[in-house]
Amino acid sequence: MDKPTIRVEVVYALPDKQKLLTLELPAGSSVREAALRSGMDRHFPGLDLAGAPLGIFGKAVAKPEERTLEEGERVEIYRPLIADPKEVRKQRAAKAAKAKADDEPG
């Protein structure tokens, strides 16, 4: 008797290139297993499938090695952040405050 399988999609995107692959995996496969089995790193040299942050339908998965996939889910491979979003917001706010102070008549 054949083992049950599920179909999932694995996606990865750069600003100028994206790829979506459909995989058939054994039922009970993890989010990380899907990423590793996708072979997405062949399309994007330098992509670290073993360490990349992963999510499902736009929600980050904290423990992708433990989260079991279900039929039809879409695994997303995320790029590492270049800058901390909180720090970027702080810098933007400080710049806006300085610009406002500079505009006020003195």
PyMOL commands that set and color helices and strands:
alter all, ss='L'
color gray80, all
select helices_A, chain A and resi 31-38+40-43+85-103
alter helices_A, ss='H'
color red, helices_A
select strands_A, chain A and resi 5-14+17-26+54-56+59-60+74-77
alter strands_A, ss='S'
color yellow, strands_A
deselect
rebuild
show_as cartoon
